[in-house]
Amino acid sequence: MLTLEGINWLAVLAGGFIYFFVGALWYSPLIAGKAWMAEMNLTPEDLEGTDPKPLMLKSFLAAIVLSAGLALTLNIGSLQLAGWQDGLILGAFLSVFIAGAGTVPNYVYESRTVRHFLIHSGNLTVSMMAIGALIAEWR
């Protein structure tokens, strides 16, 4: 049964920060930022002068919702989760088999590349694995 009882809301908030941090690192030039910009046909100059605060706020709110949804899923008593490892596995499972598979049609109909899909899906999978591990452990 889905219940709010037993949810650690501080862990949910921390999960939102994790998603935000992973995304900032993921889309930086260190990991996939250059590849993403190439997929979007953008240059660094194209982004100059853009105020990122409204976008970051919306992204953070979405990260909190994602973290809360993962916490609710992890809180289902019949799952019998034992610790951070199970949270990590469940985060990967949900990311790949639910979110990933659910967004493939968007990429297909928008004629996006597999590379573009993998850039976004990689960020989501790493984030959900980290959030799942945190929430499963921090109960």
N, C-alpha and C positions, 0 to 999 in steps of 0.2 A: 504494500500500500504506500502511496505517496503521501508524505507528511512533512510539515515544517518542523515538527518536534525533533530535537536532536541535531538540527543544523547549526554549525558553528559559523555565525555570520561574519566573524572576524576573519575566518579562513576564506570565506567567500570574497570578502574585500581584498584580502591578500592575493587570492586567485586572479582577481581583476588586475591587480598590479603586475602579477606574473605575466599575464597575457599581453599587457601593455608593454612591459619590458622586453619580452621575447620578440614582439612585433617590431619594436624600435631597433633591436639588434639585428633581427632577420632582414629587415628592409634597409639596413645600413649598407654601405659599400663592403663591409666585412663579409657578408654572407650572400644575400640575394638582391641587394639594392640596385646594383648595376644591371643585372639580368632583368629585374622588374621594369626598370626605366626603359631598357631596350624593347621589352615586350609592349610597353605602353607608348613607344615612340616619343619619349620625353628626354630632354637634356636637363642638366642642373640649372641652366639658365631659365628653362620653362617654369621652374618651381620658385625662382627668386621673386620676392615681393608678395608671395602668397602667405596669408596669415594662417598658420597651422592650428591655432587654438580651437576654433570651432570643430575642426575635423578630429582633433585629439579628444575633445570632450565627448563627441558622439562615439568615437571608438572605445573610449574608456567605459561609457555607459553600456555599450554592447558587450564589453569584456565582463562587466559585473553580471549582466544577464546570463551570459554563457557560463560563468563560474557558478552562479546560483542554480542553473539547470543541471550542471554536473554534480553539484552538491545534493540536489534533490534525487538524482539518479543513484548516487552513491549511498543515499539514505534509505533506499528500498531494502527492507529487512531480509527479504528472501534471497538477496544476492550473496550474503555470507562473505563479505569482504574482510580479509584478514589484516591488511595493512597497506603501506604505501605502494608495494609492488602490485597489488590488485587494483589500486586506484590508477596507477600508471597504465596497466594493461587495459582497464576499462576506458580510460581517456583515449588511448590509441584506437581501440575498437570502435568507439562512438565516432571518432574523427574520421576514420577510414571508411567504415561500413555504413554510417548514417549520413554524416555531413558531407564527406567526400563523394560518396555515390549519389547523394541528393543534389549536388551542385554540378555534376558532370553534364547534364543536359544544358545548363546555362552556358557552359563553355562551348558545347557542340553547336548550339543554335546561334551563339554570338561569334562563331568562327575563331575562337581563341585557340592558342596552341597548347599542346600537352605541357610544354615548358611553363607556360603561364599558370596552368592548373597546378602543376607541381610546386611552383613557388608559393602560391597561396595555401595549398593543402599542407605543404611542409610546415609552414608557420603555425597553422591551426593544429596539426598533429603534435608538434613539439609542445605547444602551449597547453593543449588538453592533457597531454601526458603529465606535464609538470603540475598542472592544477589538480588533476586526479590524484596524483601521489600526495600532494600537500593536504588536500581535503580528507583523503582516506586516513592519513596518519594523524592529522590534527583534529581529532574528535573530542 
